[in-house]
Amino acid sequence: MSDQFLPDSNPDEPPEQVRAPFSFKLMIALTVAYLGWRLVQGIVWVVERLS
């Protein structure tokens, strides 16, 4: 059974590794840094409100 839209696969060959582009990795790193900074700001805000 074959489909013209599915790639032919050979079970003996390892699957191709697709690498993420640098811009995507940079976007993820900046998002993590931003959310980390917002977490720090939230913790400082809560500590100031409780004291």
N, C-alpha and C positions, 0 to 999 in steps of 0.2 A: 504494500500500500504506500503510495507516495502522493505528495501534494506539491503543487508547483510553488506554493508560498513558503513551504518549510525547507530549510537547508538540508542537504544530504548529510547524514551523520555516519561516521565510521566509529564504532565503539572502541576500536583500538587506538584512535588518536585522542590525545587530551583536548579538552575544549579550549578555545582561544580565550586568553585573558584580555579583557577590555579595561584599559586604564582610564581613570578619570582625568579630565583636563586640569591644568594648573589653576585656571580661573575658578573652577568649581571648588577645588581644595582651599583656595584663598577665601572664597565666600563662606565656606563652612568654618574655617578658622576665625574669621572676623565675626561671624555670628556667635560662635561660642565665647569669644572674648567679650562681645557686647552683653550677652546674657549673663556672663559671670560678673561683669561690672554692675549690671542692674541688680543682681542678687546681693552684692556687697552693699549697694546703696539702700536696698530694702532692709537688710539686716541693721544697718546704721540707723535708719529711720525708726525701726521698731525699738531698738535699744534707747534712742532718744525719747521716744514716747513713753516708755516704761519707767524712765528715771525722772 
